[in-house]
Every structure is written in structure tokens, then in C-alpha cells.
Amino acid sequence: MILQDGKEILTLPQPQLQPEAGGSPGTLVTGAVPLSSLAPGSYVLFVTAQDQAGKHAAGQWTDFDIADPPR
């Protein structure tokens, strides 16, 4: 999810993953965030991960800025 001034402004769909038989317990997930629709300003990107049983979750956030385009 992306926040600006403490308000949620963009939520991306959560990918549904199916574990591979005999695979490792960790899974790498990548994705794209459409930043072109965001106006210049300061934002927070918050990412969460949850186990399939829904018993454990973890989250991480980072600040980022979108600058005005060069003139």
C-alpha cells in the first residue's frame, strides 16, 4: 500500500501463491508499483507478508519522494 500524509492512496492486489511440492519455505515475489499516477510529493510504501495459515505476518515500510519533472 502507498500512503501520503497518513492516508492510504493506493492499494495493490495481493498475489496468491501456491507452494511448490518439496520447495523451500521461502518464496520470492516481485511486482511493479505504478508511480506515474502519483503527484510529486512524499510517500510511504508499506509491504506485508503473511503465512498461508494466517498466523504470522511481517511488514516493512520505506519513505520515498517523487520530484517535480525537470523543466
ZIGINOR-V570145 format. One record per pair of residues at least 24 apart in sequence whose C-alpha atoms are under 7 Angstrom apart, sorted by the first residue. I is the first residue (numbers start at 0). J is the second residue. Records with the same first field share a line. If there is no record, write none. Layout:
I->J, J
This chain:
0->44, 45, 46
1->42, 43, 44, 45
2->42, 43, 44
3->41, 42, 43
39->65, 66, 67
40->64, 65, 66
41->65
